[in-house]
Amino acid sequence: MKPVRTLFLVAGEHDARFLLNDGVGKGLAEVAVLGISQFPEASAEYSDRPGRHSAAAGRMAVHGLDPHQTLDEQHRERFARRVAEALGQQWTAQGPDRLIMAAPPKMLGLLRDAIDGPAAAALLADLPKDLVRIPTHDLPSHFAELIAV
C-alpha cells in the first residue's frame, strides 16, 4: 500500500517553510524555505496616505484613491501571494496527497484566499498558529491531533 504523503506549509509574516512527510513514522523533512527578502516587491515601501483626487469647476472629479492599507498589511498580502505561488511549485515538484497549513491568523486567511488548484483541493487542515520558528524536529507534536507524522 502506497504511503500518504503530506506537504506542510508553515508560514509567518516574513518567512515560510515547506516540509514533507512520506508516511506514518517518517517525520518531517524540510524541502524549501522562503523569506520576504527574496521578493523585493513584497517588502516595497508604499504610502499610507490616500492617492490623488482632483476636480475642476464644472467638470467630473477624477479619483485615484486606493483602499487604505498599512505597510504591514501590504507586505503580508504580497508575501502571501508569493508563498501561494511557491506552494503551487512545491505541489508539482513533491507530488503529495494532501496539504496542511499553519500560520498566524491574518496570514492564514490570506493564504486560504491565495491558494488554488490541486493544492487548495487537497487542503486537509489549517492551524492558526505561528510555528515558523519551531525547529523541524519539534513540529510533529503540533500536528499530532491532525495526523500521525
C-alpha positions as CSV (number, residue, x, y, z in Angstrom):
1,M,0.0,0.0,0.0
2,K,1.3,3.4,-1.0
3,P,2.0,5.8,1.9
4,V,0.0,9.0,2.1
5,R,2.4,11.9,1.5
6,T,1.6,15.2,3.2
7,L,3.0,18.6,2.4
8,F,3.2,21.1,5.3
9,L,3.3,24.8,4.8
10,V,4.4,26.6,7.9
11,A,4.3,30.4,7.3
12,G,4.8,33.6,9.3
13,E,4.7,37.3,8.4
14,H,8.2,37.2,6.8
15,D,9.2,33.5,6.4
16,A,7.7,30.3,5.1
17,R,8.8,26.7,5.2
18,F,7.7,23.7,3.2
19,L,8.0,20.3,4.9
20,L,7.2,16.9,3.6
21,N,6.0,13.8,5.4
22,D,6.3,10.5,3.5
23,G,4.0,8.5,5.7
24,V,3.4,7.4,9.3
25,G,6.6,7.3,11.3
26,K,8.7,9.1,8.7
27,G,8.8,12.5,10.4
28,L,9.2,15.8,8.6
29,A,11.8,16.8,6.0
30,E,12.3,20.4,5.1
31,V,12.1,20.8,1.3
32,A,12.1,24.6,0.9
33,V,12.4,27.9,2.8
34,L,11.3,31.3,1.7
35,G,11.9,34.8,3.1
36,I,10.3,38.1,2.3
37,S,13.8,39.4,1.5
38,Q,13.8,37.1,-1.6
39,F,11.0,39.2,-3.1
40,P,11.9,42.9,-3.1
41,E,8.4,43.9,-4.3
42,A,6.8,42.1,-1.3
43,S,8.6,44.5,1.1
44,A,8.5,47.7,-1.1
45,E,7.6,50.8,0.8
46,Y,4.3,52.4,-0.1
47,S,2.5,55.4,1.4
48,D,-0.3,55.0,3.9
49,R,-1.8,58.3,2.6
50,P,-4.7,58.4,0.1
51,G,-3.9,58.8,-3.5
52,R,-4.7,61.9,-5.7
53,H,-8.0,63.4,-6.4
54,S,-9.0,66.5,-8.4
55,A,-11.9,68.2,-9.9
56,A,-12.1,71.4,-12.0
57,A,-15.0,73.7,-11.8
58,G,-17.9,72.2,-13.7
59,R,-16.1,69.0,-14.6
60,M,-16.3,65.5,-13.2
61,A,-14.0,64.6,-10.4
62,V,-11.1,62.2,-11.2
63,H,-10.2,60.0,-8.3
64,G,-7.2,57.8,-7.8
65,L,-7.8,56.6,-4.2
66,D,-6.6,53.3,-3.1
67,P,-8.1,51.4,-0.2
68,H,-6.3,52.3,3.0
69,Q,-3.8,49.6,4.0
70,T,-0.9,49.8,6.4
71,L,2.5,48.9,5.3
72,D,2.3,45.7,7.3
73,E,-0.9,44.7,5.6
74,Q,0.6,45.4,2.2
75,H,3.7,43.4,3.0
76,R,1.7,40.5,4.4
77,E,-0.6,40.4,1.3
78,R,2.3,40.5,-1.2
79,F,4.2,37.8,0.7
80,A,1.1,35.6,1.0
81,R,0.7,35.7,-2.8
82,R,4.4,34.7,-3.3
83,V,4.1,31.9,-0.8
84,A,1.0,30.6,-2.7
85,E,2.9,30.7,-5.9
86,A,5.7,28.7,-4.3
87,L,3.2,26.3,-2.9
88,G,2.0,25.6,-6.4
89,Q,5.6,24.8,-7.5
90,Q,6.2,22.6,-4.4
91,W,3.0,20.8,-5.0
92,T,4.1,19.9,-8.5
93,A,7.6,19.1,-7.5
94,Q,6.8,16.9,-4.5
95,G,3.6,15.2,-5.6
96,P,1.9,15.0,-2.2
97,D,-1.5,13.7,-1.5
98,R,-2.7,16.3,1.0
99,L,-1.8,19.7,2.4
100,I,-1.7,21.1,6.0
101,M,-1.0,24.8,6.6
102,A,0.0,26.6,9.8
103,A,0.3,30.4,10.0
104,P,-0.7,33.3,12.2
105,P,-4.5,34.1,11.8
106,K,-4.1,37.1,9.5
107,M,-1.6,35.3,7.2
108,L,-3.6,32.1,7.2
109,G,-6.6,34.0,5.9
110,L,-4.6,35.5,3.1
111,L,-3.1,32.1,2.3
112,R,-6.5,30.5,2.1
113,D,-7.6,33.1,-0.3
114,A,-4.4,32.9,-2.4
115,I,-4.0,29.1,-2.9
116,D,-5.8,27.4,-5.8
117,G,-5.8,24.4,-8.0
118,P,-4.9,20.9,-6.7
119,A,-3.2,22.2,-3.5
120,A,-6.4,24.0,-2.5
121,A,-8.5,20.9,-3.2
122,A,-6.1,18.8,-1.1
123,L,-6.1,21.1,2.0
124,L,-6.8,18.8,4.9
125,A,-6.5,21.3,7.7
126,D,-5.0,24.6,8.7
127,L,-3.8,25.8,12.1
128,P,-4.0,29.5,13.2
129,K,-0.6,29.2,14.9
130,D,2.8,30.9,14.3
131,L,5.1,27.8,14.1
132,V,7.7,29.1,11.6
133,R,10.4,29.4,14.2
134,I,9.8,26.0,15.7
135,P,12.7,23.5,14.9
136,T,11.7,20.8,12.4
137,H,12.2,18.0,14.9
138,D,9.7,19.7,17.3
139,L,6.9,20.3,14.7
140,P,5.3,16.9,14.6
141,S,3.9,17.3,18.1
142,H,2.0,20.4,16.9
143,F,0.2,18.4,14.2
144,A,-0.4,15.2,16.2
145,E,-4.1,15.9,16.6
146,L,-4.5,16.0,12.8
147,I,-2.3,13.2,11.6
148,A,0.4,10.7,12.7
149,V,3.6,12.1,11.4
